[in-house]
Amino acid sequence: MIIRLLSAALAAGFFAAAVVTGLELTLTSPLIVAAERYEQQEAPRHAAETLPIRALPIVLAHAGHDHAAPDAAPEWQPGPGLPRMAFTGLATLVGGVGYALLLGAVMLACGREPTPQVGLAFAVAGFASVALAPGLGLPPELPGSAAAPLATRQAWWVMTAAATGMGLYLITIRRALITILGGLVLIIAPHAVGAPQAPEAASELPAALAAQFAARSLAISFVFWILIGLGLGWAWQAFARGADRGAARA
């Protein structure tokens, strides 16, 4: 069963990554490039303003990591053009296979046989847990956007994703009154606590550009999860039919 799960996850991850990488390069990568121009324009001005008083640099969110201090060595980044496209595709592929493995393991742990229909239902729950719920407090951010410290954001993201996933499990799988109430409490609790707030800082990044990026990122994430769920269910059934035919021939 483990080999079958790994094979199905690889197939689903490749399928989802092939489609979503094209969407990312078409819909979100141009917005990131545009935002980086604003970020590069702000960097010299920000350094000149903060260096005399030795103030701490504003922490910015860019692809899930913080910016280094002005006097620190620049972080490595893939070059523009083909290298950047290749690393985007590789990151999407790794994420797709990882999420497919997690989704398959959750389905089996819940006693559900992976099929396209079951995979679709669990994929919607996965999107809600990993992308939608955290995105309500920490929407996807462009380079140049002010953000809270990375460790704080990561902790809130993990808490929100875990609480939402467990809440959906209690509501949809257990389906008892007490578990439904408990699930609702878990889903609401991280938002009641509140996401880490970004420091007040002036930015030339247009708000419309940031909103467009957040909306497109969440839409692509939804497509990503749907393709993973459908692909995993189809691949699981296809490998089962292949195994049955092999056993019949033997």
Secondary structure, DSSP 8 states (H G I E B T S, - for coil): -HHHHHHHHHHHHHHHHHHHHHHIIIIIHHHHHHHHHHHHHHHHHHHHHHTTTT-----EEBTTB----TTS-------TTHHHHHHHHHHHHHHHHHHHHHHHHHHHHTT----HHHHHHHHHHHHIIIIIHHHHHS----TTEE---HHHHHHHHHHHHHHHHHHHHIIIII--HHHHHHHHHHHHHHHHH-----------S-HHHHHHHHHHHHHHHHHHHHHHHHHHHHHHHHHHHHHHHHHHH-
